[in-house]
């Protein structure tokens, strides 16, 4: 039944479900929910207000509860967990992969977690504890310990017979992991090689030695970069001694990439990627108030600079009309550079050796754009106010502010990264403050010198 649902976009599912709920045709709503994949159900739940969300959650098959909880954001997950009884929460932990269960257990009540652990066999519990021993945003936290390993000295015929004998082969297996007798990682054996080469060849003769294992402490963002660069579907995870711990599959990496993208977008507005769009008013307002207060403080800084030139503004009223142009142009230029640098930092493209080159390039871009647009703005100002001095002042201020924007756009995120501050979170505020202050100061300062 899932195939027809996949042919329609997510917004059509939401519209059909909302219409069914509003009209009271719950049978039709249940049919829509039953036809969807757990990830699609999670998307719908996040898109519904709390009153409808809880109604739809009751329609979800209990066997899908665990998968759905894994796909919703933290805030929505917490709200759904609060509505579930002890038995339902325990049921949600059943049948999940080790890495997924590790993520879910951290959000469940302690009593449920203890009972879930007590009901596991020793081998499964040890595998779960191995994942839980690593940070959530590391290769160890992403890995699944369910691997299929072979030795290098056996033939492909033996490998084929071994695979046929296994009653349960993990999903998303594109290759087998080759280890020695001490479980030290040696390389991989693609399944395509197993089924296409001479069965009498040994694993050592056809295996790939060049695929390095990913250290368990590797940050998740770097893991995603490795998968992207090498076009991997899965990759082995090893400890500091090269011992095989597990494997990471592409589905987990896709989640990392999505979270990184959401983090970059939401952080620039002072929000988190896990925020519920239908969160209660007071908590949502409180979170945003902090960011608004921070921006207000920076606005007062810019206003203070303007206040120092009050006499100049009273003398030449035209400056008040043109002043926002300098600040806004600098703000846009700074945001462009900042976005470029934040992306480059996330991709690991900036280091000590090329940071200076990047700064030089951005200063050159700022100078070029400054010269180009200063001529346009100066011409408009001269035609508007019939005063070439005003045109000259705004042209010079525009060049200065675009150079400052380039300097701030490169320097601020690099400094913040060194200080351990997320550039995506605090960078936009700082860069905007720099461009506003420098724009007002250069424009009004030059106007004071030239026009008064």
N, C-alpha and C positions, 0 to 999 in steps of 0.2 A: 504493500500500500504506500510505501514511502516514495516511489518513483514519480507519481503524478505531482506530489508536492514540490519536488525539486524543479519541476518545469516552470513554477511560478515564482516571481520575486518575493522577497520577505515582506514587503509592504502590502502585497495583496493578501497574504496570510493574515496580517494584522487587521486589515480592513474587514476581511470576511469574519474573523473571530470577534472583533468588536461589534459588528452588526448582529452577529448571532447572540451575543451576550445581551445587547440592548433590547433585542426583540424577545428575549426569553427562551429561545430555541436551544436549550442546553444540549439536546441530543446532537444537533448539528455542530455545536461547538466541540463536543467530545470527539466527533468524527474528524474534525479539522486537526485537533491536537494529536489524536491517535495516528494520523498519517504522517506526522513530522518526525524528523530526526531529533534526538535530544538537544543538539546544538541549536536547532531552529526553534525548539520549544523555549530554550533559554533566552533566545533573542526576543521572542514574543513576551515572555514574562518581564523582561527588562523594559519593554515598550508599553506595558499596561500600568495604569494607576493601581495603588495597593488594593483597593476594594475588588477590582476585577482580577488582579494578580492572584489573590488567594483562592478565588473561585476556580480559575484555570489550573492552579496547582493541585487542587483536589481531583481534577480530571486526568492528571498525568499518571500513567501506569507506574506502580511502585518499583517495578524492575528498572525503570529509567530514572528514578529519583537521584541516584548517585551521579550519573552522567550529566544530568541537567544541572545539579548543584555545582559541578565542576566548571560549567560553561558560563554561569552567571557571575556578575561582579560581586565583590566582597559584601557590599551593603545589602544587595538584594539577597544574597545567600544567607546572611545573618537573619534577615527578616523571615525567610522561608523556614530556616532551622527552628526559629522560635515557635512556629506553628506546628511542628512535628513532635509526636510523642517518642518515648524512648525506643519502642519497638520499631517504629518507622525509620528512625535514625540508624539503628543497627542494620536494618534491611538495606539501607542506602549504601552501606559500606561493603556489601557483598558483591563479588564478581568484578571488582575494579582492579586495574593493573596496579602494581606496587607503587609506582611513581604518582599515580592519580590518588590512590588511597592516602599516601603521605600528605598530599596537599589538603585533602578533605578532613583528615583527622585533626589537623591543627585548628579547625573552626568548630569542632564538635564539643559538647560539654565533656568535662573530665570523666564523669561516670560512664558515658557512652564509649569514650575512647578506651577506658580500662576494660570494659566488657568486650569490646571488639577485639582488643589484643588478647584477652583471655581465651576467646573462642578460636584463635588461629593455631594452626600446627606450628611446631617449633621452627621448621625450615622457613615457612612464610614469614613468621615474626622476625626472624633474623634478617631476612632480605629487606623487610620494611624498616627495621632499625638501622640498617646500613644506609638506606636513602635518607632517613630522618637525621642521621648524624651529620649531614652536609647542609649548607645553607640553601634556602629555597631558590635563590638566584645563581646557583652554581651548576656545573655539569653533574656533580654528584646528586644534587637535588632534583635534577631533571631526568636522571637515568632510570631505566627499568632494569632490574636485576635478572629478568627472565631472558637468558641468552642460550644460544645453541653453539657449543664449542666442539672442535675436532682437533686431533693431533696431526702433526706434520708428516709422520711416518706411515700413515695408513693410505690405502688406495682410494680412488674415487668410488670404486665399486663398494667398498666397505662403508663409505659415507652415505651412498644411496640406500644401502640396506639399513643403515642406522636411522636415516630419516623416515623410512617406511615403518620402522618399528616404533618410532615415537608416536604416542597417542595424541599428543597435543603440541603442535608447533606454534610458537608465538606469532602474532600478526606482524605485518610489515617486515618480514625477514627477506632481505634481498641478498644477504651473504651470511656465511658462517664465520665464526671467529676462531682463529687458529691459536692454540696455546700449547705450552709445554707441560710437562708432568707437574710442575709447580704452579700452574695457572698463570704463568707470565705470558703476556700478550706478544704474539709473533707477527701476525698479519691477518688478512681476511681471505676467504674463499668464496667468490661470487657464485650464487646458485646457477647462473647461466653457464659457468665453467663446469660445474658438477654434472649438468645434464648434457653438455655438448662435447666434452673431451673424452678421450680414451679411458674407459673405466680402470685399466691397468696402471695408469699413471698415479703417482703418489701426490698427496696434497702439497708436499714441499716443492714439487716440480711445476705446479700450476698456480699456486697461491700468489697473492699480491703482497709484497713486503713494504711497499712505499707508503701505505696508509698508516699514519701515526695515530696512536691512541690519544684521546683527549684527557688531560689530567683532571681529576675529580674537582679540584678547587678552581678550575677555569670559570670566570664569570659567564653568565648566560648570554650576555651580548656578544662576547667573543666566540662562544659556541655557535651562535647564529651566523657570525661572519665566516667561520670555518665551513659550515654547511653551504653557505652561499658561494664561497670561493671554489669549493671542491665539488659542487653539485651532488652532495651526499643525500642518501635516503636514510641511512643509519650510520652510527659511528660508535666504536668501542670507547669505554671510559676506564681509565686505569688509575691506580694509586701512585704514590711517589716512587715506588719500587718497580713499577711496570706491571703489577699484578692486575688482572682483569677484574673489574667490579661490576660492570653492566654495560648497557648500550643506550644511546639516545636515538630516538626516531624522529622523523621529519615532522610528525604532527605536533610534538612538543616544541620544536623549533619554530613552527608557524605561530604558535601561541606567544612565544617570546617576541617575535617580530611584530605581531599585532600589538602587544603590550607596550613595546618600545615606541611604536608610532602613536598610540593613544597617549602615552606619557608625554611625548614631545608637544602634542597639540594642547592637551589639558593643562600642562605645567605652565605654558605661556599665559594662561588665564588664572593661574593660582589654584587650579583644581586638580583632583586626582582622577586617574583613569577608572577607578572603581566606584566613582560617585553615582548614586542612583538618580536618574533624571526626575523621578517622582519622590525624592527624599522629602521628609517633613520640612515645612517652611522654616521653622526656627533653627534647626541644625544647619540647613543649607545657607540661611542668611548669616549665621555665625561664622561659618567657614569663609564665606565671601567677604564678610566685614573686615576680616584681618587683611585681606589683599587690598580692599578698597582703602582701608586706613593707611596702609603702606604707600599706596599711590597718592593719597591726599598729602602725606608728609612730603613726598617728592615734589608735588605741585606747589606746596608752600615754599619750597626751596627756589623753584623757578619764579614764583611770584615775588619773593624777596629781591631777587636780582632785578626784576622789572621795576620794583619800588625804588631802587636806587637811582633810577633815571626818570623819576616822576616829572621833574622840571623840564627835561628835554621833551617828554611826551606832551606836556602842556604847551610847549613852545611850537612844536611841529606835530600837529594832529595827524598828519599823513602817516607817521610812523606807527601809530596804533592800528591803522588799516593794514599795513604791510607786514607788521611784526609776525603774525601767525604763519606767513609763508615761509620764512626762514626756519622756524622751529619745525614745521610739518615736513619740509623737504629733508631736513636733517634726520627727523624721526624715521621717515621711510627708508632713507639710505642706511641708517644704522640698523634697522630691522632686517634689511636685505643681507647685510654683511653678517649680522648676528646669526641669522638662520643658516647661512652657508657654513659658518664656523661650527655651530652646534652640530649640524649634520656630519661635518668632517670629523669632529671629535668622536661622535658616536660610531663612525665607521673606522676609527683608528687611523685616519689619514694625516693627522697633524702630530709632529714631534718636534723636538728641540732643533733639529737641523733645518726644517722647512718652515717653521713659524715665522722667521724673519722675512723669508721670501714671500709668504702669503701676505704679511703686513705691507710690504712694499708694493705688491700687486694691487691690494685694496686701496692704498693711498693713491696710487696712480689712477685707478678707476674713479675714486672720489674727486681727484683733481680734474680729470677729463669731464666728468658730469658737472662738476662745479663750474668750470669755465663755460661749458655749453649752455647750461640752464641759467647761469648768471646773466648772460647776454640777453636771453629771452625775457627774464624777469626785469632786468634793468631797462630794456626798451619799453616794456609795458608800463613800468613805473614812471618813466620820463614822459610818455604820452599821456598818462593819467594825470600826473600832478605838474607837468610842465616845468620840471626841475631836474637838471642833469645830475646835481649833487645827490639827490635822493636815489637816483638810479645807480650811481657809483657806490653809494653806501650799501645798498641791499645786494649788489653784485659781489662786493668784497665779503660781506657777511655770509653770503650763501656759500662761497668758496671755502671760507674758514670752517663753517659748520659741517660741510660735507667731508672735509678732511678729518675733523673731530669725530664725525660719525664712523668713518672707516677705522680710525684708531680705536674708538670704543668698541666697535663691533668685533674687532679681532682681539683686542687686549682684555676686555672684561670677561668673556668666557674662558680664556686661557688662565687668567688669574683665579677665577672662581674654581676652575677644575683643580688647580694646584692647592687651593684652600679647602678642598673637599666639599664645595657647594655645588649643587646642581645648576649648571648654566641655563638650562631650559626653564627653571623655576624663577630664578632671581635676575637673570640676564636682561630680559626685556625692560624691567623697571629701571635698572641702573643705566642702560643705554639710552632709554627715553629721557631720563633725567639729565644725562650728560648733553644730549643734543638740544634739549629745551634750554638748559642753562647757558650753554655756549652760544646757541643761536640768539637768545635774547641779549646776552652780554656783548657779543661781537657786533650785533646790529645797533643796539642802543649806544654802546660805547663809541663806535665809529661815528654814529650820528651826533653824539655830543661833541666830538672833536671837530667834525666837518661843518655841521649845520648851526651850531650855537656859538 
